[in-house]
Amino acid sequence: MEVYAMTMCFCRSNLLKYSLPYFKSLMTYPIARYFISLNHWPIDEVKNNAELSEIAKAYGCEIFDQQIDRGLHKAFNNWFSQVSLAEDSILIGLDPDTGISHEGFDSAI
């Protein structure tokens, strides 16, 4: 079984810049791959996506470019159609706005 994490970015890059290291510090289960999905948030899109790419690089995450703003569920469906996962894989969706505060939240899932 492999565990993957995904953040769908409909946010300014600075929100992820502060939430991502916090999420990673609370994770106790090894994450096989962490994806940051570029959903082309319309405010300063080019600058924001470039900053998100730098954050991904700094924290060992992979960028998945949705090409357009698909919305949350269509973006997940698009990602699933392009990334191969084993049948017993687990995907944890991490929202930068979420107030996770307990170490081991990922193991509880």
N, C-alpha and C positions, 0 to 999 in steps of 0.2 A: 504494500500500500504506500502510495506517495501522497504527500500533502502539498498543495499549491496554494498560493495566496494571490489575490488580485485586488487592485485598487482601480476603480473606474474614476478617472479624473474629469469631473465636471467642476473643477475648482481652480482657484489661483494656485500657482506653484508654491507660494510661501506656506500655504496650509499643509501641503504634503511634506514640505521641507522640515516642518516641526513635528508632524504626527508620525511620519515613517520611522525615524529612529526610536520613538517612544513605543510604537507597535512592536518593532523588532526586539526591543529590550524586554518586553513582556512575554514573548513567545518562548515556549519550552520544548516544542516538538520541532524536529528538523524540517524545514520547508525545502522541498525539492527545487522549486522555481517560484520566484515572486515576479508577477507581471504588473506593470503600470500601463493601463489602457488610456491612450490619448483619445479623448472623445471630442476634441475640437471645440472646447468652450469658447464662445465667441468674443470674449474680451481679451484683447492683445494676444490673439491666438498664436501667431508665429513666435512671439517672445515667450509666451507661457509654455508652449510645447518644447522650445529649446531649453528652458529652465527645468522642465520636468525630465527631459532627457539627461541633463547633467545630474539631477538628483538620483535618477535610476542608476546611472553609472557609479556614483559615489557609494551607493548602498547595495550594489550587486544585483540590481533588479533588471528585468527585461522590459523593453518598451514594446507594446503592441499597438500599432497605429490603426485606429478604426476608419481612417480616411475621411469620415464625416461624423457629425453628431447623430448617432443612431438612437439615443435614449438608452436607459439602463438595460432593459431586458433584451432588446435587439442587439445591443453591444455584447452582452454575454453570449447570446446565440451565435453571433458572428465569430466570437473568439472560440467557442466550442467547435464550430465547423472547420476551424483552421489549425487547431492545436490537438495533437493526439494525446489522449490520456488513457491510462489503464482503467479497466472497468471498476476497480475498487479504489480509485483515486478520490481524494477529498479536496474540494475547493473552498477556501475561506475568503469571503469577500470582506475587505477592510475599507471602511468608509472614513476618510480623513476627519469628518465631523463627529465621529463616534467617540464617546467618552469611556473607552475601555480603561479600567484602572487596576485590574488584577492580573498578576503574573499567572501564567498557565491557562488563560482564557482559551487558547487554541487547543489544549489537551482536553478541556471540558467539552469541546465541540465534538 
